[in-house]
Amino acid sequence: MCGIVGYSGNREAYPVIINGLKRLEYRGYDSAGICIVDGETKIYKQEGKVADLEKHIGDSPVNGTIGIGHTRWATHGEPNNTNAHPHMSMNGKFTIIHNGIIENYVHLKSRLERRGYEFISETDTEILVNLIEYIYLKGNISAEIAVRLALTKVIGAYGIVVICKDEPDMLIAARKGSPLVIGVGDNEYFIASDATPIIEYTNSVIFLNDNDVAIIHKNELTLKTVMNEALKPNIQTLDLDIEEIEKNGFDHFMLKEIFEQPRSIRDTFRGRISTNLKNIHLGGLFQVLPRLIKAKRIILIGCGTSWHAALVGEYLIEEFARIPVEVEYASEFRYRNPIIFKDDIVIAISQSGETADTLAAIRLAREAGALVLGICNVVGSSIPRETDAGVYTHAGPEIGVASTKAFSTQVTVLTLMAMLLGRKREVITQERYEQLISEMIAVPDKIEKILESNGKVQSIAQMFIDSTNFLYLGRGYFFPVALEGALKLKEISYIHAEGYPAAEMKHGPIALIDEKMPVVVIAPQDSSYDKVVSNVQEVKARKGVIISIVTEGDTVIRDMSDYSIEIPKASEIVESLLAVIPLQLLAYHIALMRGCNVDQPRNLAKSVTVE
C-alpha cells in the first residue's frame, strides 16, 4: 500500500526522491520521509503528506547522490512522526523503507528484545531493520548477506530498500508480495513501487519477482535471489508517456480519468475488433481459447471495483456464452476452502496487478489445477506474470484512488470475452455478433455525449452535499452499477451509501425511505424497465427523493423523479458502461463540494498490496 522510491547515480537524489514520492502519494499519505546519504545518513520524516515533509525540511541541506523515500499508508502503528519511514536500526548501521506486512514481527521482536534491542516505534518495519543489523553485527558479514539472511526468517510481504552506514554507496532492494521496479538509466538507477516516478528519467525497467534481491551501486546492478542464485536482469521498455501521469489542465486526477474513459475504452478494444467489424481477436487468450470454449464453469475473482466489474461479467458471460459463472471476493476466496475443479477457468481482475488478496486467490486456484487468467491494467505487474494467460486493459495510469476508467475498461474486456465466447460456442449468430460489435464500437462516442452533462450533474450534486445516506437501486446489469455508484460516493465523500437490486428494496431497505433519503435509480429502458417504474413509485409513496439515470427521451421515470440525468439509447449489454459515468461525476462533485480530497480520500490507498 505504501510508496517507496530509491535513487543511486550522479545527480542530486533529493529532487528525484521528493518528486517520486509525489507521484506515489496515491499509494498512501499518512506520513512521508526521506534518507539522503552524503558522508552521513540524514533522515527527515513527517506526519501528513509529502508537502508537509517538504515544509519540515525547509532549507535544510539535503545534498547527496544516493537516497530513499517513503510515503506511508499505516498498517502497524498510527500515523505519526515516530512511525513514519525510513526507520534506522538501534545502533545506526542500517536504514530501511518498507511496503508490506511482516506477519511474524511479534516473534522476531521478542527474540531481539532478549538480545538487548529496544524499539521506539509501533511498526513491524523497525523489527526488520534491527533483525538485519543483529545478523550483520553477530556474523561480521557484508550488508548484502545480512539482508538476504534476515529475509529468510521473515514471514509476510515486503518491498524494501536498505542502506548500510558502513557501505554507503550501495542500495539493496528486495521484494516478496509487494511490487518493486528498477529503472535503468545512464550510470544511474531508480527504484520505485511502480513506474510512475521513473518514466520521466528512463523507460528501461526491471520488474523484480518475488524473492529477488537487487544490489545497486552507482555504475552497477547485480540481481540474485534471496538464496544467492545469480539472475540475469530482464530489462523491458515501458510504453508510458509522462503526460499520462499529469493532470493536463484538470483540477483533479479523478476528473481527468473520468473524462479519459472514451479514449481508454477505444484503446482497450483497438486492434481487438477487426476493421470490418465482424470478428473479435483477443491475442492474449489465443493459446487457451479451446479450453475457454469448452469450460463448464468460470469463476471471476476481484476486490472492490474489480468485483463489481466481475458481477457485470457474470451477467454477460452467462447470457451470451451460456457458461455458469460464479463471482467471488478474492479476500474471502482462499479462506472458505472453495471447491475448485481442474476444468474450471478462474479469471482474476485487478487494476494494479498487485492486489494481495487476488494474488493469493490466484495461487490457490493454480495449486488446484485450474486454468487461471488475468484481466489487468499494469504491464509487468505480478498478476500477468502469475497467470496462464490474460488480457490487458488499456486504461493507462490511474492515479485517483477511486477507480473510474479501470471499471469501464475491465467491463469492456469482459464484454469482448463474452461476445467472443458466445460466437465460438454458437450461442449467438454471426448477425447478432456483428450487431453487438457495432454497439461496442459506439460506446466511446456515447460517453463523450454523457460527459457534456457534467454541468447538470454538478448542479444536482449541490442539492445533496448535506445528505448523510444514499440508496442506489438497479436491476440486471444495473445492479452492479448501483453497487459501484454507491462505492464511489462513500469512498470520496464519506457519505454512507448502499447499492441494492431494486426488487430487494421492499425486503428491508424501504424502511429507511423518508423525505431526507436520496435514492439513485439506474433505469434505462431495458427489459426490466416496467418493474423499475414500480420500484420508483414505491419510493415516491414514502416521500423519497429520486435521482434517476434514464434513457434519452424517457418521460415516465423522468417525470416521476426529482432529478434526472439522461444517457444515450444503447443495447442493454453496453448500457452499464454508460450508466456508470453520471454516477462517477455525481460522487466527484458531491465530494468536492463537501471539501473532501477526491484524489486521496482518507484511510484509503490505491493499490492494496497487503492482506
TAPEKA-V5878 format. One record per helix or strand of 2 or more residues. SS is the DSSP state (@ for helix, = for strand). FROM is the first residue (numbers start at 1). LEN is the number of residues. Records with the same first field share a line. If there is no record, write none. Layout:
BEGIN
SS->FROM-LEN / FROM-LEN
END
This chain:
BEGIN
=->3-6 / 31-7 / 41-7 / 66-7 / 87-2 / 94-9 / 156-9 / 167-11 / 181-4 / 189-4 / 204-4 / 212-6 / 220-6 / 230-2 / 236-2 / 297-6 / 324-6 / 345-6 / 371-6 / 389-4 / 469-6 / 496-6 / 518-6 / 545-7 / 563-5
@->13-15 / 50-8 / 105-10 / 124-16 / 143-10 / 195-3 / 242-4 / 253-7 / 261-9 / 283-11 / 305-16 / 330-4 / 356-12 / 382-5 / 405-20 / 430-22 / 454-9 / 477-17 / 502-6 / 509-4 / 529-13 / 556-5 / 575-19
END
